[in-house]
Amino acid sequence: MSMSDVSDLTAEKDATHFHFANPFALPLLRENTAEVLRLAKDAGLTTSVDTGWDSRGRWMLDLGPALRYTDLLFVNEAEAFLLGGSEDLETAIRAIQENGVREVVVKAGSRGCCIFSRTNVETIPAFLAKSIDTTGAGDCFAGGFLAGLAQGWSYRDCGTFANAVGAMNVEQIGAITGMRSFDESVEWMRSRTVPA
């Protein structure tokens, strides 16, 4: 993918949201992450980033300038600690938010997720699931959250649905084997329990 490809994507007439998954894994774009997201914002799109792991250890050097163009950031706890420079999660998230991103969703696996706004932290518990393979669970979680946003749901409902989609994923071998249609995923979510 090149910058011209990004320009084409952000110009799509029916698009309302631009999601950038794992910029650290895209050598031709990682150092241009801010420009990619600026193009999306200039096109009138809301934006999100799912960081992924930075094997080069540049974390905020590449991502930091992009956060002012990012509406929603997805991270796991280890990524949050490295981006925010603290092993206290709330301190790390507040440091990340100082760079401009409004909301941060922390993926916490079998513990569910936490949604950090500027003024509130909401913890949403995970669904009971038999974990067979966690490959792709974070990506499925982010996709579930964004699918909920596309439905106009609250962040809490999006987090609940994302937890369900992630749980469905880990119950099967493979990155997307456990995925179902949107309606089937909603039905799965409603049929399962969340631990007390």
C-alpha positions as CSV (number, residue, x, y, z in Angstrom):
1,M,0.0,0.0,0.0
2,S,1.3,3.5,-0.9
3,M,0.2,7.0,0.0
4,S,-1.7,7.3,-3.3
5,D,-3.6,4.1,-2.3
6,V,-4.5,5.8,1.0
7,S,-5.7,8.9,-0.9
8,D,-8.0,6.7,-3.0
9,L,-9.4,5.0,0.1
10,T,-10.2,8.2,1.9
11,A,-11.9,9.5,-1.2
12,E,-14.5,6.7,-1.2
13,K,-17.9,8.4,-1.4
14,D,-19.7,6.1,1.0
15,A,-17.0,5.9,3.6
16,T,-17.5,7.4,7.0
17,H,-14.7,5.8,9.0
18,F,-11.0,5.0,8.3
19,H,-9.3,2.2,10.3
20,F,-5.6,1.8,10.3
21,A,-4.6,-1.7,11.5
22,N,-1.1,-2.3,12.7
23,P,0.8,0.6,11.2
24,F,4.0,-0.8,12.7
25,A,3.8,-3.8,10.3
26,L,3.7,-1.6,7.2
27,P,7.2,-0.5,6.4
28,L,6.2,1.9,3.6
29,L,3.5,3.6,5.8
30,R,4.6,3.4,9.4
31,E,6.6,6.6,9.4
32,N,3.8,8.3,7.5
33,T,1.0,7.2,9.9
34,A,0.2,10.8,10.8
35,E,-0.1,11.8,7.2
36,V,-2.3,8.8,6.5
37,L,-4.7,9.8,9.3
38,R,-4.6,13.5,8.4
39,L,-5.8,12.6,4.9
40,A,-8.6,10.6,6.4
41,K,-9.6,13.5,8.8
42,D,-9.4,16.0,5.9
43,A,-11.8,13.8,4.0
44,G,-14.3,14.1,6.8
45,L,-13.9,10.6,8.2
46,T,-13.7,9.4,11.8
47,T,-10.5,7.4,12.4
48,S,-9.2,4.6,14.5
49,V,-5.9,2.8,14.9
50,D,-5.1,-0.7,16.2
51,T,-1.4,-0.4,17.0
52,G,-0.1,-3.9,16.9
53,W,3.4,-4.7,18.2
54,D,6.3,-2.4,17.2
55,S,9.2,-4.8,16.7
56,R,11.5,-1.8,16.0
57,G,10.7,-0.3,19.3
58,R,10.0,3.2,17.9
59,W,6.5,3.3,19.5
60,M,5.7,7.0,20.0
61,L,8.3,8.2,17.5
62,D,6.1,6.9,14.7
63,L,2.7,6.8,16.3
64,G,2.8,9.9,18.5
65,P,2.4,12.5,15.7
66,A,-0.6,10.5,14.4
67,L,-2.6,10.6,17.6
68,R,-4.0,14.1,17.1
69,Y,-5.7,12.7,14.0
70,T,-7.0,9.6,15.8
71,D,-10.4,9.4,17.3
72,L,-10.2,5.9,18.8
73,L,-7.0,3.9,19.6
74,F,-7.0,0.2,20.2
75,V,-4.1,-1.3,22.3
76,N,-3.4,-4.2,24.5
77,E,-1.9,-3.6,28.0
78,A,1.7,-4.3,26.9
79,E,1.4,-1.8,24.0
80,A,-0.2,0.8,26.3
81,F,2.7,0.5,28.8
82,L,5.3,1.1,26.0
83,L,3.4,3.9,24.3
84,G,2.6,5.6,27.6
85,G,5.9,5.1,29.3
86,S,4.4,3.6,32.5
87,E,3.5,0.2,33.9
88,D,0.5,1.7,35.6
89,L,-2.3,1.4,33.0
90,E,-4.2,4.6,33.8
91,T,-1.0,6.7,33.9
92,A,0.1,5.2,30.6
93,I,-3.3,5.9,28.9
94,R,-3.4,9.5,30.2
95,A,0.1,10.0,28.8
96,I,-1.1,8.6,25.4
97,Q,-4.2,10.9,25.5
98,E,-2.0,13.9,26.0
99,N,-0.9,13.5,22.4
100,G,-4.5,14.1,21.2
101,V,-6.4,10.9,20.9
102,R,-9.8,11.1,22.7
103,E,-10.7,7.5,23.5
104,V,-8.5,4.5,24.1
105,V,-9.8,1.0,24.2
106,V,-7.6,-1.5,26.0
107,K,-8.0,-5.1,25.0
108,A,-7.5,-7.3,28.1
109,G,-8.2,-10.8,26.7
110,S,-10.0,-13.0,29.2
111,R,-10.6,-10.0,31.4
112,G,-12.5,-8.1,28.7
113,C,-11.7,-4.5,27.9
114,C,-11.4,-1.0,29.4
115,I,-12.6,2.1,27.6
116,F,-10.8,5.3,28.6
117,S,-12.4,8.6,27.6
118,R,-11.0,11.9,28.8
119,T,-13.2,11.9,31.9
120,N,-14.2,8.3,32.5
121,V,-12.9,4.7,32.6
122,E,-15.4,1.9,31.9
123,T,-14.5,-1.8,32.4
124,I,-16.5,-4.3,30.4
125,P,-16.1,-8.0,31.4
126,A,-15.3,-10.8,29.0
127,F,-17.6,-13.6,28.0
128,L,-16.9,-17.1,29.2
129,A,-15.2,-19.0,26.3
130,K,-13.0,-22.0,25.9
131,S,-9.8,-20.6,24.5
132,I,-8.3,-22.9,21.9
133,D,-6.3,-20.4,19.7
134,T,-5.9,-16.6,20.3
135,T,-4.6,-15.9,16.8
136,G,-6.4,-12.9,15.4
137,A,-8.4,-12.3,18.6
138,G,-7.3,-8.6,18.9
139,D,-8.1,-7.9,15.2
140,C,-11.5,-9.6,15.6
141,F,-12.2,-7.5,18.7
142,A,-11.4,-4.3,16.9
143,G,-13.6,-5.3,14.0
144,G,-16.4,-6.1,16.4
145,F,-16.1,-2.8,18.1
146,L,-16.1,-0.9,14.8
147,A,-19.1,-2.9,13.6
148,G,-21.0,-1.8,16.7
149,L,-20.0,1.8,16.0
150,A,-21.4,1.5,12.5
151,Q,-24.7,0.5,14.0
152,G,-24.7,3.7,16.1
153,W,-24.2,1.8,19.4
154,S,-22.8,3.3,22.6
155,Y,-19.1,2.6,23.4
156,R,-20.3,0.3,26.2
157,D,-22.4,-1.8,23.8
158,C,-19.5,-1.8,21.2
159,G,-17.1,-3.1,23.9
160,T,-19.5,-5.8,24.9
161,F,-20.0,-6.9,21.3
162,A,-16.2,-6.7,20.7
163,N,-15.6,-9.0,23.7
164,A,-18.2,-11.4,22.2
165,V,-16.5,-11.4,18.8
166,G,-13.1,-11.9,20.3
167,A,-14.5,-14.8,22.4
168,M,-16.0,-16.5,19.4
169,N,-12.6,-16.2,17.6
170,V,-10.6,-17.9,20.4
171,E,-13.0,-20.9,20.5
172,Q,-11.7,-22.1,17.0
173,I,-8.3,-22.7,15.5
174,G,-7.3,-20.0,13.1
175,A,-7.4,-16.2,12.8
176,I,-11.0,-16.0,11.5
177,T,-12.5,-19.5,11.7
178,G,-14.7,-18.5,14.6
179,M,-16.3,-15.6,12.9
180,R,-20.0,-15.5,12.0
181,S,-22.3,-13.0,10.3
182,F,-23.2,-9.9,12.2
183,D,-26.7,-11.3,13.2
184,E,-25.2,-14.6,14.2
185,S,-22.6,-12.8,16.3
186,V,-25.3,-10.8,18.1
187,E,-27.2,-14.0,18.8
188,W,-24.1,-15.7,20.1
189,M,-23.5,-12.7,22.4
190,R,-27.1,-12.8,23.8
191,S,-26.9,-16.5,24.4
192,R,-23.7,-16.4,26.5
193,T,-23.0,-15.3,30.0
194,V,-20.5,-12.9,31.4
195,P,-18.8,-14.0,34.7
196,A,-19.9,-12.1,37.8
